[in-house]
């Protein structure tokens, strides 16, 4: 076990607001504390740091209730990656529980469950370099997990963007709002792979994929349901799916239905680039996508566009529902806002304090901005912390 603890003293003028965890390609997972003084300014401070995830930590997944953090090690240019679970100690240090070797290039994962196995949890992992999807069964209390399945894919020929589509490249993992399906966007194959979750065993069952536009490069996605709708009602409510595609810088919306034969179906209703129709800057690449806390907007990050000056990329906002978050509307572009750094690869929104934490890969930093729910705009930077190496993932602990 390798970690360091940085003493953090809080005087009468400061209070702990939130904790975050950040992954860097330099081989570190850093515990950060966001504090606010009585006079107003915020600061991001390092609490602890672990080097036990592996050579290139690429994704973090938090089980808040059980105080376990899961870390994917992409292990760039190596034959295998690793997956690691950490017990989170009250002082913010991370204690390794289990580490397993896996197929190359794990880049994203998500939890899911199965009604027939109530005391287990499961998670699926997208492997970019390994052209694969794997699934794992875990004991959520201890954080001990084992691999259940491996799905490996090939291409008969390169795609329309051959330097990026030389092979299948699984990039994201999304669980639908009913908890019945797992979706995996494949940047290399221009597909969104679909798996049914067996409710008795938790095993993934491949379905017919959703075909994306040739050369689009599907990356990440998010489901939208009306505010207040339960998962049991999702099949009878408006369900929408929004996809980001890295190679053509597009956001695509799909109407989702659940046919009586037990499958999931998608009908495209919207597509536009992440710049509101303006020509994307050369070299720009759309990345992450999330739903606003008010459930009425989607927020996406644009990398390497320098829209707001050198090494200051953009966050794009789209209006997708009425102010109540209960009724979908025609999608409209809400504008571009500063990312306050270069290459915002991933971000996460805190619904509790309405802040956005950004992994600013090329700036080697974590940035935190406020989200203004009334105006639907990110507002100026409140805190920023430089770390060693390319910061590629950050999650809130709340």
N, C-alpha and C positions, 0 to 999 in steps of 0.2 A: 504494500500500500504506500503510495507516494502522494502526499499532499502537504500544503503549507497553510498556516493560519496567520492572518495579518491582524494584529490587535486593532480593535475599532472602539474608540471611546466616544461616548455621546454625552455632551454636557447638557446643561439646563436649556440651552437654546436649540437643541436638535432632538429629533425623534425619528425612529425607524419608520419609514413609510411602506416600503416593499422590498422583497428580495427577488433577484433574478439569477439565472444561470446562463452562461455564454460559452459556446464551443468555438475553438480556434484550430485552424489547420496546423498551428505550431505544436499541437499535441496536448493542449490544456483545456480543462473545463473549469471556469472561474465562477465562483459564487460572488455576486455583487449585491450591495445594499444601496437602495435609493433613499436618501435622507433629505429632509427639508428643515431649514433653520426657521426660527420664529420670525425672521425678517423676510422669508419668502423663497430665497434661492434653493435649488435642489443640487445635490451632489451624488454622483455614483462612486462608490468606494469598494475596493476589493476586500472581501471577507476571508476567502480561502481559495485554494487552487489545487486541482488534482491533475496528475499526468497519467492516470491509470486507464483512461479510455482507449488509448492507442496513439498511433502516429498522426492521424488526421481526423479528429472528431468532426463529424459532419451534420449530426442531427441530434436533438435532445427531445425526450418525451417524458413528461412528468406525471406520475401518479400521486396526486396531492394527498389524497386520503390516507394512503399507506406509506407516505414519505419515502418513495422510491423514485429515483431518476434513472432513465434508460438512455444510453449513449451509443450512437452508431459511429464506428470508425471506418471511414471510407478507404483508408489505407491506399492513397493515390499511387498508382503504378506498381502496386504489390499484388501478388497472386490471390490473396485473401484479405477480407476485412474482419472486423470483430464487432460483437455486440456485448455491452456491459451494463449490468445493473448496479446502482449505488444506493445504499441506505443514506438518507440525509440526516445528519446529526443536528441537534438543536442549535449548535454554534455555527452551522453552515458548512462544515466539512463533509466530504463525501467518502464513504467507506465502501470499497468494492465488495459486492456480493457474489456475482457470477460473471465470468467472461467466456464467451464461446466464439470460436473461429467460424466464419461464414463465407459465402460466395463474395467475390470481389465487388467493391463499389456500393455498399449500402448508403443511401442518401436520404431516405424518408421512411417513417413508420407511423402507424396509428393503432390504437387499441380497438378491439371489438369484443363482443360477448356472444354467448349461445345460451338460450333458455334451459337447455337440457343439461348444462354443466355449470350450475349456479356458483360453485365455489372456485372456478377457474376463470382466468382472463386469457385473452389471446391478442396477438398483434401480428400485423403483416408488414413486410419490409420490401421496399423497391430497391433493386440493385442496378444502378446505372451502367457500370462497366461490366458487370456480370450478366447482363441481359436476362435478368431473372426476377422472380417474386418468391419470397419465402414466407412461411407462417410459423408462429411459435405459440406454445401453450405455456402459461405461467401460473405460479402461485402468487397472487397479488400481495399477500401479506409479507412473504419472505423475499420476493423479488427473484426467486429461482425460476428459470425457464429452460425449455428444450425445444429444438426445432421439430416441427411436425411435417412440413411439406416443402418441396422445392419445385418451381415451375421455371423451366429454362426455354428461351425462345431464340430463333434464328431468322435471318432474312435471306430470301433467294437472290436478292440483288440490292445494292444500295438505293436509298430513297432519293427524292428530288434534290436534297441538300447533302451530297455524298460525303462531305467531310464531317458532317454531324450525324448523318443517318447511314453510317457504314454497317450498323448492327442495331438490334432492338436496344433501347435505353430506357428502362423503367425509371420514372422520375418522381412520381407522387403516389400517395395512398390516401383515399378518401372513403369514409363509411357513410352510406346513405342514411337519411333521417329515420327510416324504419328499423335500422340495424340488421337488415337482411342481406345487404350487398356491400362488397368492397370493390372500389374502382381504382385502377392503376394507370394513369396516363403514361404512354410510351412515346418518348420524344423521337426515337429512331424509327419506329414503325408507323407513326401517325395513327395510332389506335389508343382508345381508352379500354383497357382490358377489364372485364367484369367477372366477378366471382360471387356466387351465391354462398352464404354462410349456412352450413348444415346446422339446423337448430339443435340437433341431438348431440353432435360430436364437436362442433366448432371448426370442422375442416372446411376448406375453401373448395368450391365446385365451379370450374371454369364455365362461363357462358359465352354466347356470341358477343364479340367486342363492338363498341361504338367506333365507327370509322370517322376520323377527322380529316380535314382538308389536306391534300397532298403537300408535303413540305412545310406544314404548319408547326410541327414539333410540340405536341401537347406536353405540358409541364406539371401544373398544379390545378386544383379545382376546389369548389366549395358548393354545398347545397344551401338553398334558401327555402324556408317554410314560413308561413304567417306567424307573427309573434303570438305566443300562447298556445300554439298547436302542439299537441302531444305526439309522440312517435306512433302511437296506436291509431291516430287520426291522419297520419301523413298520406296514406293511400287515398284519402277522400278529400284532401285539401290541395291548394296550389303548391306544387313542389317544383322548384327550378334548380338548375345546375349551371354554374358558371365556370368556364374553363379558361386558363391562360395558356397560350401557345408561344413558346420562346422564339421559334425561328421566323415567324411572321408577325410577331408583336401584336397578337390579337387577343381579345376577350370575346368568347362565344357563349351565348345563353341558350339553354335547352329547356323545354317543357318536359317534365318527367311524369310518366304514368306507370301504373302497376297493373298489367293485364291479368286476367283471371287465371292464366296458366302458370302464375308464380314467377314471372320474369319481371324485368324492369325495362322501360322503353323511353327513348329520347327523341324529341322533335326540335330541331333548331329553330329559334325565333329571332335571334339577334347575333350579329357579329360586326365588330369594328376594331380598329387598332387601339392601342392603349394611349394614344395621343389625341383622341377626339376627332379623328379623321385627318389631322395634319400628318405630313410625311415624317415618319420616325427618324431621328438622327442616325447617321451611320454608326454601326456598331452597337446600337442599343438593343437590349434584350429584356422583355418582360419577365418577371420572376414570380413573387408571392402574390396571393390573393386572400382576402378575408372579408367577412361581413361586419359592418359597424355594430357597436353595442345597441344602437337604436333599431337594428334590423332593417334599415331602409336604404343602405348604400353598400356598394362593394368598393374596396380599396385595393389597389395593386401597386407593386413596386416596379420601377423601370431602372435597369442597370446601365451604367456607362453611357448615358446620354448627355451629361454635362449641361442640362437644360438651364440650371441656375448658376452657371459658371464652372470653371475648371474643378473637377472632382466634387461636384455638387449635383447629384442626380435627382430624379423626381419620383413623387408619389402621385398616382392618378386616382381620382374619385369618380364613381358613376352612381347616379341616382336610380334605384330600382324599385322602390316601394313608397307608399304614402308615409306621412309623418308618424302614423301609428305603428308602422311596420307590419301591418296586417293585410294590406292589399297591394299586389304588384302593380306597377305602372310601366309605361313605355320607358325603356332605358334611355337616359340622357347623360351626356358627359358633364361632370361637375368641375373639371379643371385639374391643373397640375400644381403641385406644391413641393417645396424643397425637401429633399431627403437629408440634407445637412451632412452629406458624405458621399463616398463613391461606392457603387455597386451594392445597393441594399438587397442582398440575396434573399433574406428571409426577415419577416417581422411578425410580431404578435401583439394583439391589442388586449389591454387589461380592461375588462368590463367594469371592474370594481372602481378603478380610479380614472378611467377613460384616458389612458396613455398608450402610446405606441412605442414599443421597444424594437429597434432596428439593428440587425446584424449587418454592419457596413464593411463588407469584405475587403475592399481595396484600401479603405481608410484605416483598417486594423482597429476598429472601435465599435462600441455599442453606443447608440444614440437613443435618447428618449424625448419624444414630443408629446404634447397634449392633443387629444381629439376633441373638437368642439361639436357636440352632438346636435346643437341647435342650428348651426350654420352648415354642418357637414364638411368641415375643413380641418385638416391638421393645422395646428398653430405653432408658433416658434419653438425651437429647441429649448428644453428645460435642463438637460444634463447630457454629458458625453464623457465616455471613458475609453482611453486608448489602452489596447491590450497587445500582447506580442502575437504576431502572425495574422493571417486572414480570418476574420470573425465571420462565421457562416451560419450560426444558429443562436437564438436567444429566446428564453421562455420566462414568463412570469411565474412566481410561486405564490398562488392565491387560491 
